[in-house]
């Protein structure tokens, strides 16, 4: 059995799929899911019509839940090391994983990013693609390094856009494509046959948090 620790946000619609697939996979032991400390929610999802609570769901699935305020303390790193993970799978987790924590998995730490790396690294790529009327989208799986989103690519899928989509429309299409990409990548993690290639970081763009506005307004944003 391959041991995996998942990192995601407590109310992450994106991470919900990863939790379900990993917890139910016959060749995976989901050793733990790491969420944010109680009371901290990702503002991407505050107005979701069908909100999720991954702490509750993980408990129902019999998965250990970790909720540190700081993932890079020696105490937390030791807890994770004791879980003996083969991999970290990261899906919409907004705290930065430091070098010592990234060294904990025996094989790798893989982040699934709903954007076409090296472009649109950072937060809420769907918002920034809508703002910039992007016509070349995509989703990526990337090996995690100290540089945010700068590691070698494990897999990538390009997506065509019209340049007229709302942030919500881009989010939905890119989340769905990321879930499909995960289903394609996971078997290669389990049998250790995945390959990587370096990004062309001269093409890198990085974006931070979108301007503060009501979450629903941000999702319906259409410049």
C-alpha positions as CSV (number, residue, x, y, z in Angstrom):
1,X,0.0,0.0,0.0
2,X,1.2,3.5,-0.8
3,X,0.9,5.9,2.1
4,X,-0.3,9.5,1.3
5,X,-0.9,12.6,3.3
6,X,-3.3,15.0,1.7
7,X,-3.1,18.8,2.2
8,X,-6.1,20.9,1.4
9,X,-8.5,23.6,2.8
10,X,-11.3,22.7,5.2
11,X,-14.0,24.0,2.9
12,X,-12.3,23.2,-0.4
13,X,-14.5,22.1,-3.2
14,X,-11.4,21.4,-5.2
15,X,-9.9,19.2,-2.4
16,X,-13.1,17.3,-1.8
17,X,-12.5,15.1,-4.9
18,X,-9.0,14.3,-3.8
19,X,-10.1,13.3,-0.4
20,X,-12.8,11.0,-1.7
21,X,-10.6,9.3,-4.3
22,X,-7.6,8.7,-2.0
23,X,-9.7,7.5,1.0
24,X,-11.5,5.0,-1.2
25,X,-8.6,3.8,-3.4
26,X,-7.8,0.1,-2.8
27,X,-4.0,0.6,-3.2
28,X,-3.7,3.8,-1.0
29,X,-3.5,4.3,2.7
30,X,-4.6,7.9,3.3
31,X,-2.5,8.3,6.4
32,X,-3.9,11.8,7.2
33,X,-5.5,14.9,5.8
34,X,-4.0,18.2,6.8
35,X,-6.4,21.1,7.0
36,X,-6.2,24.6,8.3
37,X,-6.7,25.3,12.0
38,X,-10.4,25.3,13.2
39,X,-12.2,28.5,12.2
40,X,-10.0,29.2,9.2
41,X,-11.8,28.8,5.8
42,X,-10.7,29.5,2.3
43,X,-12.6,32.5,1.0
44,X,-12.9,31.0,-2.5
45,X,-15.8,29.0,-1.2
46,X,-17.6,31.1,1.3
47,X,-20.7,31.5,-0.9
48,X,-20.8,28.0,-2.3
49,X,-24.4,26.7,-2.8
50,X,-23.2,23.3,-1.7
51,X,-20.5,23.9,0.9
52,X,-18.2,21.1,2.1
53,X,-16.6,20.3,5.4
54,X,-13.6,18.1,4.8
55,X,-12.8,17.8,8.5
56,X,-16.2,16.2,9.0
57,X,-16.0,14.1,5.9
58,X,-12.5,12.8,6.7
59,X,-13.7,11.8,10.1
60,X,-16.6,9.9,8.6
61,X,-14.2,8.2,6.2
62,X,-12.0,7.1,9.1
63,X,-9.1,9.4,8.1
64,X,-6.9,11.1,10.7
65,X,-7.3,14.9,10.6
66,X,-4.4,17.2,11.3
67,X,-5.1,20.9,11.8
68,X,-1.9,22.8,12.7
69,X,-1.7,26.6,12.8
70,X,1.9,26.3,11.5
71,X,2.9,23.3,9.3
72,X,6.6,24.0,9.6
73,X,7.1,23.6,13.4
74,X,9.4,20.8,14.5
75,X,6.4,19.3,16.3
76,X,4.3,19.0,13.3
77,X,7.1,17.8,11.0
78,X,7.8,15.0,13.5
79,X,4.1,14.1,13.5
80,X,4.1,13.8,9.7
81,X,7.4,11.9,9.7
82,X,5.9,9.4,12.1
83,X,3.1,8.7,9.5
84,X,5.8,7.5,7.1
85,X,4.2,8.9,3.9
86,X,5.4,7.9,0.5
87,X,3.8,11.0,-1.0
88,X,2.2,14.3,-0.2
89,X,-0.7,15.3,-2.4
90,X,-1.5,19.0,-2.2
91,X,-4.7,20.4,-3.6
92,X,-5.6,24.0,-2.7
93,X,-3.7,24.3,0.5
94,X,-2.7,27.9,1.2
95,X,0.1,27.6,3.7
96,X,3.6,27.3,2.4
97,X,5.4,24.0,3.1
98,X,9.0,24.5,4.2
99,X,12.0,22.5,3.3
100,X,12.0,20.2,6.3
101,X,8.4,19.2,5.8
102,X,8.9,18.7,2.0
103,X,11.6,16.2,2.9
104,X,9.2,14.0,4.9
105,X,7.7,11.9,2.1
106,X,9.8,9.0,1.0
107,X,9.1,9.7,-2.7
108,X,7.7,13.1,-3.5
109,X,5.3,16.0,-2.8
110,X,3.0,16.7,-5.7
111,X,0.8,19.8,-6.0
112,X,-2.2,19.9,-8.3
113,X,-2.6,23.4,-9.6
114,X,-5.7,24.5,-11.7
115,X,-3.5,26.7,-13.9
116,X,-1.1,26.4,-16.9
117,X,2.3,26.5,-15.2
118,X,4.6,28.3,-15.5
119,X,2.0,30.9,-16.2
120,X,-0.6,31.7,-13.5
121,X,1.3,30.4,-10.6
122,X,0.0,31.5,-7.2
123,X,-3.5,32.1,-5.9
124,X,-6.9,31.9,-7.7
125,X,-5.6,31.4,-11.3
126,X,-9.2,31.2,-12.5
127,X,-9.8,34.8,-11.4
128,X,-6.7,36.1,-13.0
129,X,-7.4,34.2,-16.3
130,X,-10.8,35.9,-16.4
131,X,-9.4,39.3,-15.7
132,X,-6.8,38.9,-18.5
133,X,-9.2,37.4,-21.0
134,X,-7.0,34.4,-21.3
135,X,-7.5,32.0,-24.2
136,X,-4.9,29.4,-23.3
137,X,-5.7,27.8,-20.0
138,X,-4.6,24.5,-18.5
139,X,-4.0,22.5,-15.3
140,X,-0.8,21.1,-13.9
141,X,0.7,18.6,-11.5
142,X,4.1,19.8,-10.2
143,X,6.7,18.5,-7.9
144,X,6.9,20.8,-4.9
145,X,10.1,22.7,-4.1
146,X,10.9,25.7,-1.9
147,X,10.0,28.0,-4.8
148,X,6.2,28.3,-5.1
149,X,5.0,26.4,-8.2
150,X,8.6,26.4,-9.6
151,X,9.3,22.7,-9.5
152,X,9.4,20.2,-12.4
153,X,6.1,19.3,-14.0
154,X,4.7,15.8,-13.6
155,X,1.8,16.2,-15.9
156,X,-0.2,19.0,-17.7
157,X,-3.3,19.4,-19.7
158,X,-4.0,22.4,-21.9
159,X,-7.5,23.9,-22.1
160,X,-8.8,26.3,-24.7
161,X,-10.7,29.4,-23.5
162,X,-12.7,32.0,-25.5
163,X,-11.4,34.9,-23.4
164,X,-15.0,35.7,-22.4
165,X,-15.6,33.3,-19.5
166,X,-16.4,34.4,-16.0
167,X,-14.0,33.4,-13.2
168,X,-16.7,30.8,-12.1
169,X,-16.8,29.2,-15.5
170,X,-13.0,29.0,-15.7
171,X,-12.9,27.6,-12.1
172,X,-15.4,24.9,-12.9
173,X,-13.7,23.8,-16.1
174,X,-10.2,23.8,-14.6
175,X,-11.3,22.0,-11.4
176,X,-12.9,19.2,-13.5
177,X,-9.7,19.0,-15.7
178,X,-7.5,18.8,-12.6
179,X,-9.6,15.9,-11.2
180,X,-9.2,14.1,-14.5
181,X,-5.5,14.8,-14.4
182,X,-5.2,13.5,-10.9
183,X,-6.9,10.2,-12.0
184,X,-4.3,9.9,-14.7
185,X,-1.3,10.7,-12.5
186,X,-2.2,8.6,-9.5
187,X,-1.5,5.2,-11.0
188,X,2.0,6.5,-12.1
189,X,2.6,7.6,-8.5
190,X,1.6,4.2,-7.2
191,X,3.9,2.2,-9.5
192,X,6.6,4.9,-9.5
193,X,6.6,5.3,-13.3
194,X,5.9,9.1,-13.5
195,X,8.4,11.3,-15.2
196,X,9.1,15.0,-14.7
197,X,10.4,17.8,-16.9
198,X,11.6,21.3,-16.0
199,X,9.4,24.4,-16.5
200,X,10.6,27.3,-18.6
201,X,10.6,29.8,-15.8
202,X,11.3,32.6,-18.2
203,X,7.6,32.3,-19.0
204,X,6.5,32.4,-15.4
205,X,3.8,34.7,-14.2
206,X,2.7,34.8,-10.5
207,X,-0.5,36.3,-9.0
208,X,-1.5,36.9,-5.4
209,X,-4.9,37.1,-3.8
210,X,-7.7,38.7,-5.9
211,X,-8.9,42.2,-4.9
212,X,-11.1,42.0,-1.9
213,X,-14.8,41.7,-2.9
214,X,-17.7,39.4,-1.9
215,X,-16.8,35.8,-2.8
216,X,-19.8,35.5,-5.1
217,X,-19.0,38.7,-6.9
218,X,-15.4,37.5,-7.4
219,X,-16.7,34.2,-9.0
220,X,-19.1,36.1,-11.2
221,X,-16.4,38.6,-12.2
222,X,-16.4,39.1,-15.9
223,X,-14.4,42.1,-17.1
